[in-house]
Amino acid sequence: MNYDIIELGGKNYPIFFGFNGLRKYCGKTGTSLNKLMNLGKDMTLDEALTLVLIGIEEGCRKSGQDISLSIDELADMLDSDMGGLSRAMEVFGEQMGHNMGDAKKLPKKKEGLKKQKK
């Protein structure tokens, strides 16, 4: 999947949410794999900003761009762009929905698993 471009504070940034970004987010926030399915719901502001920053870092990595943006700079930028956080979270939902689109096609937990005979 390709990255999207999001405008924050009057500047365009590539943004991408994938497994590598989720791995980084879990590492920074201590979020467990089980809690990832509810990511985006009932988040603290720090968690949301961390997620957006990682999405921008991953977008830059995928697009071959360098980035030097701190979480403080991101928060300052959003002070003048109050809708920016909502737009970024919308991109997160869209990208994760696309990435999880085939989840309904996967076999149910018990289906497809073969028991080994003792």
C-alpha positions as CSV (number, residue, x, y, z in Angstrom):
1,M,0.0,0.0,0.0
2,N,1.2,3.5,-0.8
3,Y,1.3,6.4,1.6
4,D,-1.2,9.3,1.6
5,I,-0.4,13.0,1.7
6,I,-1.9,15.0,4.6
7,E,-1.7,18.7,5.1
8,L,-0.9,19.8,8.7
9,G,-0.2,23.3,9.7
10,G,0.0,24.4,6.0
11,K,2.6,21.8,5.1
12,N,2.1,18.5,3.2
13,Y,3.4,15.3,4.8
14,P,3.4,11.7,3.6
15,I,1.6,9.5,6.1
16,F,1.4,5.7,6.3
17,F,0.1,3.3,8.9
18,G,1.3,-0.3,8.5
19,F,2.7,-3.1,10.6
20,N,6.1,-1.4,11.1
21,G,4.5,1.7,12.4
22,L,2.2,-0.3,14.7
23,R,5.3,-2.1,15.9
24,K,6.9,1.2,16.7
25,Y,3.7,2.5,18.4
26,C,3.4,-0.6,20.6
27,G,7.1,-0.2,21.6
28,K,6.7,3.5,22.5
29,T,3.4,3.2,24.3
30,G,3.5,-0.3,25.8
31,T,0.3,-1.2,23.9
32,S,-0.3,-4.9,23.6
33,L,-1.2,-6.8,20.5
34,N,-4.6,-7.5,21.9
35,K,-5.3,-3.8,22.3
36,L,-4.4,-2.9,18.7
37,M,-7.8,-3.9,17.4
38,N,-9.2,-1.0,19.4
39,L,-6.5,1.5,18.5
40,G,-8.0,4.9,17.8
41,K,-10.7,4.5,20.4
42,D,-10.4,6.1,23.8
43,M,-6.8,7.3,23.3
44,T,-5.0,9.8,25.3
45,L,-3.8,12.9,23.5
46,D,-0.2,11.7,23.9
47,E,-1.1,8.4,22.4
48,A,-2.9,10.0,19.4
49,L,0.0,12.4,18.8
50,T,2.5,9.5,19.0
51,L,0.5,7.5,16.5
52,V,0.3,10.5,14.1
53,L,4.0,11.2,14.4
54,I,4.8,7.6,13.7
55,G,2.5,7.6,10.7
56,I,4.3,10.7,9.3
57,E,7.7,9.1,10.0
58,E,6.6,5.9,8.2
59,G,5.2,7.9,5.3
60,C,8.5,9.7,5.0
61,R,10.4,6.4,5.1
62,K,8.2,4.9,2.4
63,S,8.6,8.0,0.2
64,G,12.3,8.3,0.7
65,Q,12.1,11.6,2.5
66,D,14.0,12.7,5.6
67,I,12.0,13.9,8.6
68,S,13.0,15.7,11.7
69,L,9.7,16.4,13.5
70,S,9.4,16.0,17.2
71,I,6.1,15.3,19.1
72,D,6.4,18.8,20.6
73,E,6.7,20.3,17.1
74,L,3.7,18.2,15.9
75,A,1.6,19.4,18.8
76,D,2.6,23.0,18.2
77,M,1.7,22.6,14.5
78,L,-1.7,21.3,15.5
79,D,-2.3,24.3,17.7
80,S,-2.8,26.3,14.5
81,D,-4.6,23.4,12.7
82,M,-7.2,22.1,15.0
83,G,-8.7,19.8,12.4
84,G,-5.3,18.2,11.6
85,L,-5.5,15.5,14.3
86,S,-9.0,14.5,13.1
87,R,-7.7,14.3,9.5
88,A,-4.8,12.2,10.5
89,M,-6.9,9.8,12.5
90,E,-9.3,9.5,9.6
91,V,-6.4,8.5,7.4
92,F,-5.4,5.9,10.0
93,G,-8.9,4.5,10.0
94,E,-9.0,4.3,6.2
95,Q,-5.6,2.7,5.9
96,M,-6.2,0.2,8.7
97,G,-9.6,-0.6,7.2
98,H,-7.9,-1.2,3.9
99,N,-5.2,-3.3,5.5
100,M,-7.8,-5.3,7.4
101,G,-10.2,-5.7,4.5
102,D,-9.3,-9.3,3.9
103,A,-9.7,-10.2,7.6
104,K,-13.3,-11.3,6.9
105,K,-12.0,-13.8,4.4
106,L,-9.7,-15.5,6.8
107,P,-10.8,-18.8,8.4
108,K,-12.4,-18.5,11.8
109,K,-10.1,-19.2,14.7
110,K,-10.8,-22.9,14.9
111,E,-11.3,-23.5,11.2
112,G,-8.2,-24.4,9.3
113,L,-6.3,-25.5,12.4
114,K,-5.5,-29.2,12.4
115,K,-5.2,-31.0,15.7
116,Q,-2.1,-33.2,16.0
117,K,-2.7,-36.8,17.0
118,K,-0.8,-38.0,20.0
